């Protein structure tokens, strides 16, 4: 699949062209075949499971071991096993169902999709993340072969992008930065599909745009040492690393362009919504501050406070956005620090301040839980390196002292 350039068609989003337009290719081009017999330990006291097994045996007797009607009953059996926490058994049923579906319907038939999704859920439940990754790759190939341009295909792209983020967090694979490239490109093809079908101002462009912004935060925050070699042990150029360095180099400009696109869509669909406009300006300020552009960030924040003054609930919105320092990135599914909880024996309680420029200072530990020393020291280091959106008063950033928060440590 070739990722299409949108620069010729979308003046609004001209700047969103990435480093290169490349296919999103995950994994290999085929999946293994599986055994055609169920394990022997499926019959239990569960009446529902007994009923499914009885139906499967009847179908096998009538249609044979490769009967076309078997996968539907096996899907029900697998889901019932999952509900009981019997994931190993569920996986075997899903595998056989996929195998039978491929035989009866074709290598990349759409009927495999719910079966593969169920199998992946059980692998995740068992923390078999390498196996989940392999099946996600195959699921992606099935989806892109069997689903035409549609909201369903966009959902598939989005799901695969979210898995790349999850796999990145799990550190699956040797070069985790390649997950960030795949994540970016998957959100991009989702974006392109929506543009083609719905136009450049569709609200349905916002989810992939927010996903692209999330990826830019991860790319810009990825630490690549200047001394990192671009040649592998055999003397060949590491193309993946060179490509990621190009993404990293352009991430700030790319993030700005994405936020501009979000702002244009919001204004087109909600032209009189001052709160939405202010929220976009805050988003821009956060991105600038995250990248060390403090003066530019504060200018965006001030513009947001001016815009908020036009809103009916200006004071409430201003309090939500600027009433206290906010750790960055402040976008969905990205949490730079552990959850804040009420002080308890399992929590680490810290006091700290945040400067008017968003820098953390005077970090002090208040709890005396010696069992959490290692986690506490790591958390204190993370906190010192975290950028905060500063608190504002009367439209101006101010220092905040003696912030006390208890963090959940696991």
N, C-alpha and C positions, 0 to 999 in steps of 0.2 A: 504494500500500500504506500503510495507516494503522498507525502504531506504537501498540500497545495499552498502556494503562496497566495496571500490575500491582498498584497500591497497594491495590485493593479485595480482591485475592485472596491476597496474600502478606504477612502481618504481619511475617514475618522480614525481608523486603526492602522494607518500606514506604518507607524513606528513599532508595531508589535512583531514584525518579521524577526524570527530568531536567527541564530548564527548560520544555520543551514536548514534546508527542508529535506528531511530524510525519512525513509520508511521506519515505522515502528515494528521491529521484528523481535518477538520474544520467543526464546527457546528454539527447538528443532521443529522439523516439518511433519513429525508423525508421533504417535503415542504407542506404547507397547500393547500387545494383546494380553488377555488375562485368562485364567483357567475358567472352565465352564461349569464347575461344580461348586455348590455352596458348602461351607464348612459344616460339620456335623452338629455343632452346639447351638443351633438356633431354637430348638423346641423348648419352651419354658411354660410356666403356669399361666402366662399372659394369654388371655383368650384372643386378644387382637392379633398377637404374633402367631398363635396357633392357626387362626383363620387365614392369615396371609400365607403361611407355609402350606396349608391344605390347598388353597387356591393355586399356588405355584406348582405343587405336585400334580394337580389335576390338569393344568395347562401343559406341563411337560409330558404327561401321559397322552394327551390329545394331540399336541402340536409338535412334540419332540423337544430336545434340549435347546434348540435355537428358535423356538416359537416366537412369532412377532408380538404376541399378546403378553409375554412374560414381563418386559420392563415396567409396565404400568403397575402391576401388582408388586413387583420388587421395589419400586420407588416407595410405595406405601409401607412395605416392610422395613425398608431402611430408615424411613423417617420415624417409625415407631421405635425402632432400636435406638435411634439418636435421642429420642425423648426420654428414654430410660437410662441414658448415659452409656450405652453399650456401643461405643464408637468403633472399636476394632471390628465387631461383627457388621456394623453398618457399612464400613468402608468396603468390606468384601462383597456385600450385596451391591453397593453402588458400582464397584469395578465390573462385576459380572453384567450388570444392567447396561453399562456403557458399551461393553464388548458386544452384547446381543443387539443393541441399537445400531451399532456400526455395521454389523453383519446384515441387518434387515433394512436399514434406511440409508446407509452410505457413510463414508469416512468422516465427513464433516456435517452430518445432519444436525438440524436444530434441536431435535428431540433429546440430544445428549446434554443440553445446557443445564436443566434442573438437576440431572443426575450428577454432573460434574460439580455443580455448586454445592450440592449436599455432601459429596465426598470431601470437598475442600473444607467445609464447616467442621466435619469430624476430625480431619487432620489437624486443624487449628485447635480444636478442643483437646486433642492429645498432645499438643505442642510439637507435632511432626511438621515443622515449618519447611524443611527442605522438600518434603513430599507435597505439601500444599503449594509451594512455589512451582514445582513441576506441573502440577495439575492446573494451576492458574495459567501457565504458559499454553497448555493444550486447550483450555477453555477459551482463551483469547483467539487462538487459531480457528476454533469451531465458530465462534461468534462472528469473526470478520469474514469467514467463508460463507456463512449461512444467513446472515442478517443484512439486508440492504439498508441504505441511508434512511434513518428513522430515529425517533426518540429512543427506541429500544437499542439501537446501535450506539447512540450517544451514551446511554446508561452503561453499556458494556465498556466503552472507553473510560468512562469515569470510574467504574469499579476497578478496572485494571490499573488506573493511575493511583487509586487509593491503596491498592495492594503494593505497588512499588514503594509508596511511602512507608507502609507497614514493614515491608521487607528491609527497607533502609534502616528503620529503627531497630530491627532485629539483627542487623549487620549480616544478612545472608549474602554469601558470595564474597569474592576476594576484593573487588573494586566497587565499594558501595556507592561511589559517586556516579557510577553508571546507572544506578537506580534513579537518581535525580534527573538524569537526561531522559530516561524512559518516561518518568512521571511528567516532565514538561511536555514531551512530544505527544503523549496520550491526551493530555488536556487540550493541546493544540488541535489535534485531529477532531476531537469532540467539538471544539469551538468552530472549526471550519465546516463541519457537517451542519451545525445549527445555522450558521451564516448562509450557507447555500440554500437551505430550505425556508428559512424564516426572515432573513434580512439582517442588516448590520445593527439594528437597534432592538432586537428581540430580547426581552427579559431573560429568556432561556440561555442567553450568552453569559449571564452573570456567574452561574456555578463553575463552568470551565475557566472563566477569567479569575475567579477567586482561587481555584486550584493552581493556575499558573502563577499567581502571586505567592501562594504558599511555597511553591517550588523555588521561586526566586529568592525567598528568604533563606531557604535551605542551601541553595547554591552560593549565595553571597556570604553566608556564614560558614561555609566549608573551609577549613584551614588547609591550604596547600603550601607547603614550605617551598621557598624559591629554589632550594637545593634538590627538590624531588626530581630524580632522573626521568627523562622522557624516552630512554632506551631501556629495553628489557635485558634480561641476563644473556640473551643470545645476540644482542646488538641491534635488534629491530626496534623501530620507532613505536612507542606506545600510542597508537592512534586514539584510543579511548581517553587517555589522559590529556593529550593535546586538544581533543575536542572539548573536554570538560573545562580546560583552562580558558578556551575561547568563550564558553558559556559564562564562566566566572567573571571574565573581564568585562562582559557586556551586561551583567546582571542588573546593575544600578539603572542604566538607561532602559533596560527592558521592564523593570518594575515600574518606573515612571510611566511608560507607555501603557502598561496594563491598567494602572490606576486612572489614567486619562480616559481610557476606553470605558471603564466602569462608570466614571463620572458622566461621560457623554450619554450613556444608556440611561442612567438614573435621571438626568435632566430631560431627556426626550420623553420618558414615560411618566415622570413626576415633576413637571416644570415648576410647580409652586411649592414643593416640599423643601423648605429651608433646612429642616433637620437632616434630611437625606444628603443634601449638598454639604452641610457641615460635617457629617460623618465621613464623606469622601475626602474632605480636606484634612480631617484628622488622620485618615488612612495614609494620605500623602505625607503628612508630617511624621508619622510613625516610621514610614519607609526611609525618609531622609535622615531621621535621627538614628535609626538602626545602622545606616551607612556612614555615620560620622558627620553629616552635613547639618550641624546644630543650628546655625543661623537660618538656613533655609527651612529647617523643620519648624522653628519657632515662628517664622513668618506664616507658614501654613496653619499652625495652631491659632495664631491671632486672627487669621482670616476666617477660620472656623467659628471662633467666638463671636465675631462680627455677624456672620451668617445666622448663628443661633439666636441672636437678639431679635430676629424677625419671626421666629417660631412662636406659636401660641404658648407652648410649655417650655419656654426658653430656659428658665431657672432649673427646672428638673433635668432637662437634657444636658445643660452645662455641668450640673453636678455629676451626672452619670459619666461624662467624658473627661472632666477635669477636676472632679472633687477630691481625688487622691491619686498618687502616683500609680501608673499601670505598667506592669512588666511587658516588654516587647520580645517577640511578636505578639500582637493582640488580635489575632485572627483565629477563626474556628480550627479546632483540632491541633493547635500548636500551643504547647504549654511549657514555657521556659523554666518554670519552677514547679516543685511538687504541689499538690493541693493544699490549700490553707484550711486548717481545722481548729477546733477549740483546743486549748492547751490540755495535754494529757501525758501519761507516762511514755507513750510510744512516739510522741511528737518531739520535734526539735524546735525550740522557741528562740527566735532571734530578734534583736533590736538593731535598727539601722536607720540611716538617713538617706534622702535622695536630693541631690542638688537641683537648682533651677534649670540646669542643662541635662538632667536625667541620669547623672552619675551617682552610683551608690558609694556611701562612705560610712565610717564608724560602725562597722558590723561587730556585734557583740552577742555572744551566746548567753541565754538566760536560764536554760534548763540544766539539770544536773544528772541526766540519764547517761551513765557511763557506757551502757550497752550500745548506745548510738553514736559513740565518738567518731568512728570512721565515716559514717554517713553524714554526721554533722559537719566535719571538716570539709568534706567534698561539697556539701550544700553551701557552706560559707564561701567557698571559692567560686562556685557557680553564681551565687548572689552578687559577689563583687564584680563579676564579669557581665552581669545582666544590665541592659539599658532599659530605663524607665521613661515613659511619657511623664513629664513633671506635672505637679499640681498647679492649677492656675487660680489666681484671685484678681478680680477686676480686669480680666483680659490679659494678665501678665503672669509669666511663669515665676513660681516662688519655691524656695527651699522647704523641704518637709523634714522635720527632725523627729527622732524617737518613735519611729514606726515599729510596732511590735506585732509579729506574726508567728503563729505556730504552724509548722509544716509537717505533713504526713510523711513518715519515712517507712519504707517497706524493705 
